[in-house]
Amino acid sequence: MAIHFSTSTPKQLLTHFDARIAQKEPKGKITTWRKQDDFYTHTSDQWKEKAWLWATAHQGKLTFNIAPSKGATLTLVAYAYYHGHLIETFINHFVEEFSSGTATAKAESPDKVK
């Protein structure tokens, strides 16, 4: 279960995502995602810490993989929400920085899903 963003600048795209999460001013700030160490989780009460994403920059793409919170099982509903919302966030904030965003239907290495 992975999310892939096709881009010629994967490290820059990730840097921009991190900056929008961390920025102080409200205009353009991403408030629905939180970064802790090198992992990302959703911030809404319903989806908070149901799963954690981590990013890897490859040539031509930025990939996010997913793992459930420690001791939890990742449900299909949580998987769908996290993947769909991350793609929606990137479309809303970084539409000029990538050409496509896709989510796999099944786990891919190194996802941590049972």
Biopython code that builds the backbone (N, CA, C, O; Angstrom):
import numpy as np
from Bio.PDB.StructureBuilder import StructureBuilder

atoms = [
    (1, "MET", "N", (0.854, -1.162, 0.000)),
    (1, "MET", "CA", (0.000, 0.000, 0.000)),
    (1, "MET", "C", (0.899, 1.223, 0.000)),
    (1, "MET", "O", (1.396, 1.655, 1.040)),
    (2, "ALA", "N", (1.087, 1.748, -1.141)),
    (2, "ALA", "CA", (2.008, 2.868, -1.272)),
    (2, "ALA", "C", (1.360, 3.965, -2.098)),
    (2, "ALA", "O", (0.450, 3.728, -2.893)),
    (3, "ILE", "N", (1.859, 5.169, -1.884)),
    (3, "ILE", "CA", (1.428, 6.327, -2.658)),
    (3, "ILE", "C", (2.648, 6.815, -3.408)),
    (3, "ILE", "O", (3.710, 7.023, -2.821)),
    (4, "HIS", "N", (2.493, 6.997, -4.702)),
    (4, "HIS", "CA", (3.596, 7.443, -5.549)),
    (4, "HIS", "C", (3.217, 8.765, -6.208)),
    (4, "HIS", "O", (2.138, 8.897, -6.787)),
    (5, "PHE", "N", (4.108, 9.731, -6.112)),
    (5, "PHE", "CA", (3.950, 10.998, -6.819)),
    (5, "PHE", "C", (5.044, 11.067, -7.873)),
    (5, "PHE", "O", (6.228, 11.051, -7.539)),
    (6, "SER", "N", (4.662, 11.144, -9.131)),
    (6, "SER", "CA", (5.626, 11.273, -10.222)),
    (6, "SER", "C", (6.094, 12.717, -10.286)),
    (6, "SER", "O", (5.290, 13.637, -10.441)),
    (7, "THR", "N", (7.410, 12.908, -10.164)),
    (7, "THR", "CA", (7.982, 14.250, -10.137)),
    (7, "THR", "C", (9.449, 14.196, -10.517)),
    (7, "THR", "O", (10.137, 13.212, -10.242)),
    (8, "SER", "N", (9.916, 15.240, -11.140)),
    (8, "SER", "CA", (11.348, 15.307, -11.456)),
    (8, "SER", "C", (12.152, 15.824, -10.266)),
    (8, "SER", "O", (13.383, 15.789, -10.290)),
    (9, "THR", "N", (11.473, 16.300, -9.234)),
    (9, "THR", "CA", (12.134, 16.855, -8.049)),
    (9, "THR", "C", (11.563, 16.243, -6.762)),
    (9, "THR", "O", (10.948, 16.958, -5.971)),
    (10, "PRO", "N", (11.751, 14.944, -6.538)),
    (10, "PRO", "CA", (11.133, 14.312, -5.367)),
    (10, "PRO", "C", (11.607, 14.869, -4.027)),
    (10, "PRO", "O", (10.795, 15.040, -3.117)),
    (11, "LYS", "N", (12.884, 15.153, -3.884)),
    (11, "LYS", "CA", (13.380, 15.683, -2.609)),
    (11, "LYS", "C", (12.827, 17.074, -2.352)),
    (11, "LYS", "O", (12.484, 17.407, -1.218)),
    (12, "GLN", "N", (12.737, 17.883, -3.389)),
    (12, "GLN", "CA", (12.186, 19.231, -3.255)),
    (12, "GLN", "C", (10.702, 19.170, -2.888)),
    (12, "GLN", "O", (10.242, 19.940, -2.045)),
    (13, "LEU", "N", (9.955, 18.264, -3.512)),
    (13, "LEU", "CA", (8.539, 18.116, -3.201)),
    (13, "LEU", "C", (8.359, 17.744, -1.729)),
    (13, "LEU", "O", (7.481, 18.289, -1.061)),
    (14, "LEU", "N", (9.163, 16.841, -1.225)),
    (14, "LEU", "CA", (9.085, 16.461, 0.180)),
    (14, "LEU", "C", (9.476, 17.623, 1.089)),
    (14, "LEU", "O", (8.853, 17.833, 2.130)),
    (15, "THR", "N", (10.487, 18.365, 0.710)),
    (15, "THR", "CA", (10.900, 19.544, 1.479)),
    (15, "THR", "C", (9.766, 20.562, 1.543)),
    (15, "THR", "O", (9.532, 21.160, 2.593)),
    (16, "HIS", "N", (9.068, 20.761, 0.445)),
    (16, "HIS", "CA", (7.938, 21.700, 0.423)),
    (16, "HIS", "C", (6.790, 21.199, 1.304)),
    (16, "HIS", "O", (6.152, 21.992, 1.997)),
    (17, "PHE", "N", (6.527, 19.905, 1.282)),
    (17, "PHE", "CA", (5.496, 19.322, 2.148)),
    (17, "PHE", "C", (5.857, 19.566, 3.614)),
    (17, "PHE", "O", (5.021, 20.030, 4.389)),
    (18, "ASP", "N", (7.084, 19.258, 3.990)),
    (18, "ASP", "CA", (7.534, 19.476, 5.368)),
    (18, "ASP", "C", (7.423, 20.948, 5.772)),
    (18, "ASP", "O", (6.998, 21.265, 6.883)),
    (19, "ALA", "N", (7.804, 21.830, 4.870)),
    (19, "ALA", "CA", (7.764, 23.273, 5.170)),
    (19, "ALA", "C", (6.336, 23.749, 5.387)),
    (19, "ALA", "O", (6.083, 24.562, 6.276)),
    (20, "ARG", "N", (5.405, 23.255, 4.591)),
    (20, "ARG", "CA", (4.006, 23.675, 4.750)),
    (20, "ARG", "C", (3.402, 23.146, 6.045)),
    (20, "ARG", "O", (2.540, 23.799, 6.635)),
    (21, "ILE", "N", (3.833, 21.994, 6.486)),
    (21, "ILE", "CA", (3.368, 21.462, 7.775)),
    (21, "ILE", "C", (3.933, 22.309, 8.913)),
    (21, "ILE", "O", (3.224, 22.609, 9.873)),
    (22, "ALA", "N", (5.196, 22.692, 8.813)),
    (22, "ALA", "CA", (5.888, 23.407, 9.888)),
    (22, "ALA", "C", (5.641, 24.904, 9.912)),
    (22, "ALA", "O", (5.897, 25.539, 10.936)),
    (23, "GLN", "N", (5.157, 25.493, 8.837)),
    (23, "GLN", "CA", (5.068, 26.955, 8.777)),
    (23, "GLN", "C", (4.140, 27.515, 9.839)),
    (23, "GLN", "O", (3.190, 26.860, 10.269)),
    (24, "LYS", "N", (4.434, 28.740, 10.254)),
    (24, "LYS", "CA", (3.692, 29.404, 11.324)),
    (24, "LYS", "C", (2.458, 30.141, 10.814)),
    (24, "LYS", "O", (1.415, 30.134, 11.467)),
    (25, "GLU", "N", (2.574, 30.775, 9.650)),
    (25, "GLU", "CA", (1.450, 31.567, 9.146)),
    (25, "GLU", "C", (0.345, 30.645, 8.638)),
    (25, "GLU", "O", (0.627, 29.606, 8.041)),
    (26, "PRO", "N", (-0.910, 31.022, 8.875)),
    (26, "PRO", "CA", (-2.016, 30.143, 8.505)),
    (26, "PRO", "C", (-2.240, 30.000, 6.992)),
    (26, "PRO", "O", (-2.682, 28.943, 6.539)),
    (27, "LYS", "N", (-1.947, 31.034, 6.209)),
    (27, "LYS", "CA", (-2.219, 30.961, 4.774)),
    (27, "LYS", "C", (-1.288, 29.942, 4.118)),
    (27, "LYS", "O", (-0.068, 30.108, 4.123)),
    (28, "GLY", "N", (-1.879, 28.885, 3.555)),
    (28, "GLY", "CA", (-1.111, 27.862, 2.880)),
    (28, "GLY", "C", (-0.577, 26.764, 3.782)),
    (28, "GLY", "O", (-0.019, 25.782, 3.293)),
    (29, "LYS", "N", (-0.739, 26.913, 5.101)),
    (29, "LYS", "CA", (-0.246, 25.908, 6.039)),
    (29, "LYS", "C", (-1.056, 24.626, 5.902)),
    (29, "LYS", "O", (-2.277, 24.669, 5.750)),
    (30, "ILE", "N", (-0.380, 23.499, 5.956)),
    (30, "ILE", "CA", (-1.058, 22.203, 5.974)),
    (30, "ILE", "C", (-1.301, 21.843, 7.430)),
    (30, "ILE", "O", (-0.363, 21.605, 8.191)),
    (31, "THR", "N", (-2.569, 21.807, 7.805)),
    (31, "THR", "CA", (-2.928, 21.558, 9.207)),
    (31, "THR", "C", (-3.437, 20.142, 9.436)),
    (31, "THR", "O", (-3.611, 19.732, 10.584)),
    (32, "THR", "N", (-3.679, 19.390, 8.377)),
    (32, "THR", "CA", (-4.259, 18.059, 8.530)),
    (32, "THR", "C", (-3.222, 16.951, 8.639)),
    (32, "THR", "O", (-3.573, 15.786, 8.829)),
    (33, "TRP", "N", (-1.954, 17.306, 8.521)),
    (33, "TRP", "CA", (-0.877, 16.333, 8.667)),
    (33, "TRP", "C", (0.121, 16.825, 9.696)),
    (33, "TRP", "O", (0.357, 18.026, 9.825)),
    (34, "ARG", "N", (0.708, 15.882, 10.430)),
    (34, "ARG", "CA", (1.716, 16.191, 11.428)),
    (34, "ARG", "C", (2.925, 15.313, 11.155)),
    (34, "ARG", "O", (2.796, 14.141, 10.799)),
    (35, "LYS", "N", (4.102, 15.901, 11.327)),
    (35, "LYS", "CA", (5.333, 15.142, 11.173)),
    (35, "LYS", "C", (5.949, 14.923, 12.544)),
    (35, "LYS", "O", (6.094, 15.856, 13.334)),
    (36, "GLN", "N", (6.307, 13.687, 12.811)),
    (36, "GLN", "CA", (7.003, 13.336, 14.047)),
    (36, "GLN", "C", (8.191, 12.480, 13.645)),
    (36, "GLN", "O", (8.034, 11.404, 13.068)),
    (37, "ASP", "N", (9.365, 12.968, 13.955)),
    (37, "ASP", "CA", (10.600, 12.344, 13.484)),
    (37, "ASP", "C", (10.525, 12.308, 11.952)),
    (37, "ASP", "O", (10.403, 13.367, 11.336)),
    (38, "ASP", "N", (10.592, 11.176, 11.341)),
    (38, "ASP", "CA", (10.501, 11.089, 9.878)),
    (38, "ASP", "C", (9.185, 10.470, 9.423)),
    (38, "ASP", "O", (9.096, 9.954, 8.309)),
    (39, "PHE", "N", (8.169, 10.517, 10.270)),
    (39, "PHE", "CA", (6.885, 9.895, 9.974)),
    (39, "PHE", "C", (5.768, 10.935, 9.979)),
    (39, "PHE", "O", (5.856, 11.967, 10.643)),
    (40, "TYR", "N", (4.705, 10.629, 9.213)),
    (40, "TYR", "CA", (3.571, 11.535, 9.078)),
    (40, "TYR", "C", (2.304, 10.820, 9.509)),
    (40, "TYR", "O", (2.124, 9.636, 9.225)),
    (41, "THR", "N", (1.420, 11.543, 10.197)),
    (41, "THR", "CA", (0.124, 11.009, 10.570)),
    (41, "THR", "C", (-0.924, 12.094, 10.380)),
    (41, "THR", "O", (-0.603, 13.281, 10.317)),
    (42, "HIS", "N", (-2.163, 11.677, 10.291)),
    (42, "HIS", "CA", (-3.251, 12.636, 10.119)),
    (42, "HIS", "C", (-3.582, 13.251, 11.465)),
    (42, "HIS", "O", (-3.351, 12.635, 12.506)),
    (43, "THR", "N", (-4.127, 14.476, 11.454)),
    (43, "THR", "CA", (-4.361, 15.186, 12.720)),
    (43, "THR", "C", (-5.815, 15.220, 13.169)),
    (43, "THR", "O", (-6.083, 15.604, 14.308)),
    (44, "SER", "N", (-6.761, 14.834, 12.323)),
    (44, "SER", "CA", (-8.161, 14.912, 12.743)),
    (44, "SER", "C", (-8.434, 13.911, 13.863)),
    (44, "SER", "O", (-7.773, 12.876, 13.955)),
    (45, "ASP", "N", (-9.406, 14.222, 14.708)),
    (45, "ASP", "CA", (-9.716, 13.358, 15.843)),
    (45, "ASP", "C", (-10.028, 11.928, 15.401)),
    (45, "ASP", "O", (-9.591, 10.975, 16.046)),
    (46, "GLN", "N", (-10.770, 11.773, 14.324)),
    (46, "GLN", "CA", (-11.178, 10.444, 13.871)),
    (46, "GLN", "C", (-10.007, 9.618, 13.332)),
    (46, "GLN", "O", (-9.993, 8.398, 13.497)),
    (47, "TRP", "N", (-9.029, 10.259, 12.693)),
    (47, "TRP", "CA", (-7.964, 9.537, 12.002)),
    (47, "TRP", "C", (-6.585, 9.696, 12.632)),
    (47, "TRP", "O", (-5.609, 9.119, 12.153)),
    (48, "LYS", "N", (-6.505, 10.470, 13.696)),
    (48, "LYS", "CA", (-5.227, 10.763, 14.344)),
    (48, "LYS", "C", (-4.503, 9.488, 14.761)),
    (48, "LYS", "O", (-5.026, 8.664, 15.511)),
    (49, "GLU", "N", (-3.278, 9.356, 14.245)),
    (49, "GLU", "CA", (-2.374, 8.264, 14.610)),
    (49, "GLU", "C", (-2.939, 6.872, 14.369)),
    (49, "GLU", "O", (-2.533, 5.920, 15.036)),
    (50, "LYS", "N", (-3.875, 6.736, 13.423)),
    (50, "LYS", "CA", (-4.359, 5.404, 13.027)),
    (50, "LYS", "C", (-3.290, 4.695, 12.205)),
    (50, "LYS", "O", (-3.231, 3.466, 12.165)),
    (51, "ALA", "N", (-2.452, 5.486, 11.553)),
    (51, "ALA", "CA", (-1.376, 4.944, 10.729)),
    (51, "ALA", "C", (-0.274, 5.984, 10.644)),
    (51, "ALA", "O", (-0.457, 7.145, 11.009)),
    (52, "TRP", "N", (0.874, 5.539, 10.153)),
    (52, "TRP", "CA", (2.027, 6.420, 9.977)),
    (52, "TRP", "C", (2.585, 6.199, 8.582)),
    (52, "TRP", "O", (2.702, 5.064, 8.119)),
    (53, "LEU", "N", (2.924, 7.284, 7.923)),
    (53, "LEU", "CA", (3.525, 7.244, 6.594)),
    (53, "LEU", "C", (4.977, 7.680, 6.685)),
    (53, "LEU", "O", (5.332, 8.499, 7.533)),
    (54, "TRP", "N", (5.810, 7.138, 5.821)),
    (54, "TRP", "CA", (7.176, 7.638, 5.688)),
    (54, "TRP", "C", (7.486, 7.755, 4.209)),
    (54, "TRP", "O", (6.956, 7.011, 3.385)),
    (55, "ALA", "N", (8.348, 8.696, 3.890)),
    (55, "ALA", "CA", (8.626, 9.034, 2.501)),
    (55, "ALA", "C", (10.011, 8.577, 2.082)),
    (55, "ALA", "O", (10.955, 8.554, 2.872)),
    (56, "THR", "N", (10.098, 8.214, 0.806)),
    (56, "THR", "CA", (11.366, 7.875, 0.187)),
    (56, "THR", "C", (11.418, 8.545, -1.176)),
    (56, "THR", "O", (10.508, 8.385, -1.990)),
    (57, "ALA", "N", (12.490, 9.300, -1.424)),
    (57, "ALA", "CA", (12.684, 9.948, -2.723)),
    (57, "ALA", "C", (13.462, 9.003, -3.630)),
    (57, "ALA", "O", (14.542, 8.532, -3.276)),
    (58, "HIS", "N", (12.904, 8.736, -4.795)),
    (58, "HIS", "CA", (13.543, 7.913, -5.821)),
    (58, "HIS", "C", (13.724, 8.788, -7.051)),
    (58, "HIS", "O", (13.178, 9.890, -7.113)),
    (59, "GLN", "N", (14.463, 8.323, -8.005)),
    (59, "GLN", "CA", (14.570, 9.074, -9.248)),
    (59, "GLN", "C", (13.198, 9.083, -9.931)),
    (59, "GLN", "O", (12.664, 8.032, -10.285)),
    (60, "GLY", "N", (12.647, 10.260, -10.107)),
    (60, "GLY", "CA", (11.379, 10.415, -10.805)),
    (60, "GLY", "C", (10.134, 10.230, -9.983)),
    (60, "GLY", "O", (9.031, 10.359, -10.513)),
    (61, "LYS", "N", (10.267, 9.924, -8.676)),
    (61, "LYS", "CA", (9.057, 9.794, -7.870)),
    (61, "LYS", "C", (9.349, 9.929, -6.377)),
    (61, "LYS", "O", (10.452, 9.667, -5.896)),
    (62, "LEU", "N", (8.309, 10.347, -5.679)),
    (62, "LEU", "CA", (8.311, 10.418, -4.225)),
    (62, "LEU", "C", (7.306, 9.376, -3.755)),
    (62, "LEU", "O", (6.145, 9.405, -4.165)),
    (63, "THR", "N", (7.737, 8.466, -2.908)),
    (63, "THR", "CA", (6.873, 7.376, -2.448)),
    (63, "THR", "C", (6.643, 7.480, -0.951)),
    (63, "THR", "O", (7.569, 7.721, -0.177)),
    (64, "PHE", "N", (5.391, 7.295, -0.561)),
    (64, "PHE", "CA", (5.025, 7.195, 0.850)),
    (64, "PHE", "C", (4.546, 5.775, 1.104)),
    (64, "PHE", "O", (3.694, 5.256, 0.383)),
    (65, "ASN", "N", (5.105, 5.151, 2.142)),
    (65, "ASN", "CA", (4.650, 3.836, 2.583)),
    (65, "ASN", "C", (3.932, 3.994, 3.908)),
    (65, "ASN", "O", (4.014, 5.044, 4.545)),
    (66, "ILE", "N", (3.230, 2.955, 4.320)),
    (66, "ILE", "CA", (2.349, 3.071, 5.479)),
    (66, "ILE", "C", (2.554, 1.926, 6.457)),
    (66, "ILE", "O", (2.889, 0.805, 6.076)),
    (67, "ALA", "N", (2.343, 2.242, 7.728)),
    (67, "ALA", "CA", (2.355, 1.245, 8.802)),
    (67, "ALA", "C", (1.273, 1.624, 9.809)),
    (67, "ALA", "O", (1.013, 2.808, 10.022)),
    (68, "PRO", "N", (0.647, 0.634, 10.424)),
    (68, "PRO", "CA", (-0.332, 0.955, 11.469)),
    (68, "PRO", "C", (0.388, 1.476, 12.715)),
    (68, "PRO", "O", (1.596, 1.293, 12.869)),
    (69, "SER", "N", (-0.353, 2.112, 13.579)),
    (69, "SER", "CA", (0.215, 2.518, 14.867)),
    (69, "SER", "C", (0.624, 1.261, 15.628)),
    (69, "SER", "O", (0.060, 0.188, 15.416)),
    (70, "LYS", "N", (1.586, 1.397, 16.495)),
    (70, "LYS", "CA", (2.122, 0.260, 17.239)),
    (70, "LYS", "C", (0.995, -0.485, 17.959)),
    (70, "LYS", "O", (0.193, 0.121, 18.670)),
    (71, "GLY", "N", (0.947, -1.785, 17.770)),
    (71, "GLY", "CA", (-0.048, -2.616, 18.428)),
    (71, "GLY", "C", (-1.415, -2.608, 17.776)),
    (71, "GLY", "O", (-2.345, -3.238, 18.281)),
    (72, "ALA", "N", (-1.552, -1.903, 16.658)),
    (72, "ALA", "CA", (-2.851, -1.795, 15.984)),
    (72, "ALA", "C", (-2.803, -2.510, 14.632)),
    (72, "ALA", "O", (-1.735, -2.836, 14.114)),
    (73, "THR", "N", (-3.979, -2.738, 14.089)),
    (73, "THR", "CA", (-4.107, -3.284, 12.742)),
    (73, "THR", "C", (-4.629, -2.178, 11.847)),
    (73, "THR", "O", (-5.552, -1.453, 12.219)),
    (74, "LEU", "N", (-4.049, -2.050, 10.684)),
    (74, "LEU", "CA", (-4.496, -1.033, 9.740)),
    (74, "LEU", "C", (-5.729, -1.542, 9.013)),
    (74, "LEU", "O", (-5.667, -2.549, 8.308)),
    (75, "THR", "N", (-6.847, -0.851, 9.182)),
    (75, "THR", "CA", (-8.079, -1.242, 8.499)),
    (75, "THR", "C", (-8.078, -0.718, 7.074)),
    (75, "THR", "O", (-7.355, 0.224, 6.751)),
    (76, "LEU", "N", (-8.881, -1.325, 6.233)),
    (76, "LEU", "CA", (-8.996, -0.878, 4.853)),
    (76, "LEU", "C", (-9.543, 0.552, 4.792)),
    (76, "LEU", "O", (-9.138, 1.338, 3.935)),
    (77, "VAL", "N", (-10.452, 0.881, 5.691)),
    (77, "VAL", "CA", (-11.016, 2.237, 5.719)),
    (77, "VAL", "C", (-9.932, 3.259, 6.062)),
    (77, "VAL", "O", (-9.856, 4.311, 5.428)),
    (78, "ALA", "N", (-9.096, 2.963, 7.054)),
    (78, "ALA", "CA", (-8.013, 3.884, 7.411)),
    (78, "ALA", "C", (-7.001, 3.981, 6.276)),
    (78, "ALA", "O", (-6.526, 5.071, 5.956)),
    (79, "TYR", "N", (-6.671, 2.847, 5.670)),
    (79, "TYR", "CA", (-5.769, 2.854, 4.510)),
    (79, "TYR", "C", (-6.318, 3.776, 3.432)),
    (79, "TYR", "O", (-5.597, 4.635, 2.923)),
    (80, "ALA", "N", (-7.584, 3.607, 3.080)),
    (80, "ALA", "CA", (-8.192, 4.411, 2.020)),
    (80, "ALA", "C", (-8.190, 5.890, 2.380)),
    (80, "ALA", "O", (-7.906, 6.737, 1.534)),
    (81, "TYR", "N", (-8.507, 6.202, 3.630)),
    (81, "TYR", "CA", (-8.540, 7.597, 4.045)),
    (81, "TYR", "C", (-7.154, 8.236, 3.962)),
    (81, "TYR", "O", (-7.003, 9.311, 3.383)),
    (82, "TYR", "N", (-6.166, 7.597, 4.524)),
    (82, "TYR", "CA", (-4.812, 8.159, 4.524)),
    (82, "TYR", "C", (-4.304, 8.359, 3.107)),
    (82, "TYR", "O", (-3.747, 9.410, 2.789)),
    (83, "HIS", "N", (-4.490, 7.371, 2.263)),
    (83, "HIS", "CA", (-3.986, 7.478, 0.900)),
    (83, "HIS", "C", (-4.738, 8.533, 0.111)),
    (83, "HIS", "O", (-4.131, 9.366, -0.561)),
    (84, "GLY", "N", (-6.050, 8.498, 0.192)),
    (84, "GLY", "CA", (-6.847, 9.481, -0.534)),
    (84, "GLY", "C", (-6.595, 10.898, -0.055)),
    (84, "GLY", "O", (-6.506, 11.826, -0.859)),
    (85, "HIS", "N", (-6.481, 11.062, 1.249)),
    (85, "HIS", "CA", (-6.283, 12.420, 1.770)),
    (85, "HIS", "C", (-4.889, 12.949, 1.458)),
    (85, "HIS", "O", (-4.726, 14.146, 1.222)),
    (86, "LEU", "N", (-3.885, 12.085, 1.452)),
    (86, "LEU", "CA", (-2.546, 12.574, 1.098)),
    (86, "LEU", "C", (-2.517, 13.038, -0.358)),
    (86, "LEU", "O", (-1.944, 14.082, -0.667)),
    (87, "ILE", "N", (-3.127, 12.271, -1.243)),
    (87, "ILE", "CA", (-3.182, 12.694, -2.649)),
    (87, "ILE", "C", (-3.948, 14.002, -2.774)),
    (87, "ILE", "O", (-3.530, 14.895, -3.511)),
    (88, "GLU", "N", (-5.057, 14.123, -2.068)),
    (88, "GLU", "CA", (-5.839, 15.372, -2.091)),
    (88, "GLU", "C", (-5.005, 16.549, -1.585)),
    (88, "GLU", "O", (-5.058, 17.636, -2.160)),
    (89, "THR", "N", (-4.242, 16.344, -0.524)),
    (89, "THR", "CA", (-3.385, 17.402, 0.025)),
    (89, "THR", "C", (-2.356, 17.852, -1.005)),
    (89, "THR", "O", (-2.133, 19.050, -1.181)),
    (90, "PHE", "N", (-1.731, 16.896, -1.684)),
    (90, "PHE", "CA", (-0.715, 17.249, -2.669)),
    (90, "PHE", "C", (-1.320, 17.963, -3.873)),
    (90, "PHE", "O", (-0.704, 18.878, -4.419)),
    (91, "ILE", "N", (-2.508, 17.561, -4.290)),
    (91, "ILE", "CA", (-3.173, 18.269, -5.392)),
    (91, "ILE", "C", (-3.487, 19.706, -4.975)),
    (91, "ILE", "O", (-3.262, 20.637, -5.748)),
    (92, "ASN", "N", (-4.002, 19.890, -3.770)),
    (92, "ASN", "CA", (-4.356, 21.232, -3.305)),
    (92, "ASN", "C", (-3.163, 22.147, -3.096)),
    (92, "ASN", "O", (-3.278, 23.357, -3.294)),
    (93, "HIS", "N", (-2.021, 21.603, -2.702)),
    (93, "HIS", "CA", (-0.880, 22.442, -2.338)),
    (93, "HIS", "C", (0.283, 22.420, -3.328)),
    (93, "HIS", "O", (1.052, 23.379, -3.389)),
    (94, "PHE", "N", (0.424, 21.348, -4.103)),
    (94, "PHE", "CA", (1.637, 21.188, -4.917)),
    (94, "PHE", "C", (1.343, 20.754, -6.347)),
    (94, "PHE", "O", (2.157, 20.066, -6.963)),
    (95, "VAL", "N", (0.212, 21.140, -6.871)),
    (95, "VAL", "CA", (-0.238, 20.651, -8.177)),
    (95, "VAL", "C", (0.778, 20.893, -9.295)),
    (95, "VAL", "O", (0.819, 20.129, -10.261)),
    (96, "GLU", "N", (1.582, 21.920, -9.184)),
    (96, "GLU", "CA", (2.571, 22.219, -10.228)),
    (96, "GLU", "C", (3.867, 21.429, -10.057)),
    (96, "GLU", "O", (4.744, 21.500, -10.917)),
    (97, "GLU", "N", (4.002, 20.681, -8.966)),
    (97, "GLU", "CA", (5.269, 20.015, -8.673)),
    (97, "GLU", "C", (5.280, 18.512, -8.972)),
    (97, "GLU", "O", (6.315, 17.866, -8.810)),
    (98, "PHE", "N", (4.157, 17.951, -9.401)),
    (98, "PHE", "CA", (4.125, 16.537, -9.762)),
    (98, "PHE", "C", (3.113, 16.329, -10.877)),
    (98, "PHE", "O", (2.194, 17.130, -11.053)),
    (99, "SER", "N", (3.289, 15.245, -11.628)),
    (99, "SER", "CA", (2.410, 15.000, -12.769)),
    (99, "SER", "C", (1.302, 13.997, -12.473)),
    (99, "SER", "O", (0.257, 14.026, -13.124)),
    (100, "SER", "N", (1.512, 13.110, -11.502)),
    (100, "SER", "CA", (0.458, 12.168, -11.122)),
    (100, "SER", "C", (0.699, 11.678, -9.705)),
    (100, "SER", "O", (1.829, 11.643, -9.217)),
    (101, "GLY", "N", (-0.392, 11.302, -9.064)),
    (101, "GLY", "CA", (-0.342, 10.699, -7.740)),
    (101, "GLY", "C", (-1.181, 9.443, -7.774)),
    (101, "GLY", "O", (-2.351, 9.491, -8.154)),
    (102, "THR", "N", (-0.602, 8.310, -7.380)),
    (102, "THR", "CA", (-1.320, 7.038, -7.417)),
    (102, "THR", "C", (-1.166, 6.306, -6.096)),
    (102, "THR", "O", (-0.186, 6.492, -5.375)),
    (103, "ALA", "N", (-2.142, 5.477, -5.795)),
    (103, "ALA", "CA", (-2.098, 4.642, -4.596)),
    (103, "ALA", "C", (-2.275, 3.188, -5.008)),
    (103, "ALA", "O", (-3.151, 2.865, -5.811)),
    (104, "THR", "N", (-1.451, 2.325, -4.463)),
    (104, "THR", "CA", (-1.599, 0.909, -4.752)),
    (104, "THR", "C", (-2.757, 0.343, -3.938)),
    (104, "THR", "O", (-3.079, 0.860, -2.869)),
    (105, "ALA", "N", (-3.373, -0.706, -4.436)),
    (105, "ALA", "CA", (-4.496, -1.330, -3.745)),
    (105, "ALA", "C", (-4.047, -2.331, -2.689)),
    (105, "ALA", "O", (-4.801, -2.655, -1.772)),
    (106, "LYS", "N", (-2.822, -2.817, -2.822)),
    (106, "LYS", "CA", (-2.316, -3.828, -1.891)),
    (106, "LYS", "C", (-0.948, -3.412, -1.377)),
    (106, "LYS", "O", (-0.291, -2.534, -1.938)),
    (107, "ALA", "N", (-0.541, -4.056, -0.310)),
    (107, "ALA", "CA", (0.744, -3.730, 0.311)),
    (107, "ALA", "C", (1.898, -3.958, -0.650)),
    (107, "ALA", "O", (1.897, -4.897, -1.446)),
    (108, "GLU", "N", (2.874, -3.081, -0.553)),
    (108, "GLU", "CA", (4.124, -3.190, -1.301)),
    (108, "GLU", "C", (5.256, -3.113, -0.294)),
    (108, "GLU", "O", (5.141, -2.415, 0.713)),
    (109, "SER", "N", (6.321, -3.802, -0.545)),
    (109, "SER", "CA", (7.494, -3.681, 0.310)),
    (109, "SER", "C", (7.975, -2.236, 0.233)),
    (109, "SER", "O", (8.084, -1.714, -0.876)),
    (110, "PRO", "N", (8.261, -1.577, 1.307)),
    (110, "PRO", "CA", (8.421, -2.016, 2.700)),
    (110, "PRO", "C", (7.237, -1.696, 3.605)),
    (110, "PRO", "O", (7.434, -1.471, 4.799)),
    (111, "ASP", "N", (6.007, -1.668, 3.074)),
    (111, "ASP", "CA", (4.853, -1.396, 3.916)),
    (111, "ASP", "C", (4.796, -2.374, 5.082)),
    (111, "ASP", "O", (5.245, -3.516, 4.982)),
    (112, "LYS", "N", (4.236, -1.902, 6.179)),
    (112, "LYS", "CA", (4.125, -2.715, 7.385)),
    (112, "LYS", "C", (2.647, -3.011, 7.637)),
    (112, "LYS", "O", (2.062, -2.524, 8.604)),
    (113, "VAL", "N", (2.060, -3.806, 6.765)),
    (113, "VAL", "CA", (0.642, -4.125, 6.846)),
    (113, "VAL", "C", (0.482, -5.625, 6.866)),
    (113, "VAL", "O", (1.143, -6.338, 6.111)),
    (114, "LYS", "N", (-0.388, -6.104, 7.721)),
    (114, "LYS", "CA", (-0.626, -7.559, 7.812)),
    (114, "LYS", "C", (-1.580, -8.006, 6.728)),
    (114, "LYS", "O", (-1.902, -9.191, 6.640)),
]
sb = StructureBuilder()
sb.init_structure("model")
sb.init_model(0)
sb.init_chain("A")
sb.init_seg("    ")
for serial, (resi, resn, name, xyz) in enumerate(atoms, 1):
    if name == "N":
        sb.init_residue(resn, " ", resi, " ")
    sb.init_atom(name, np.array(xyz, "f"), 0.0, 1.0, " ", f" {name:<3s}", serial, name[0])
structure = sb.get_structure()
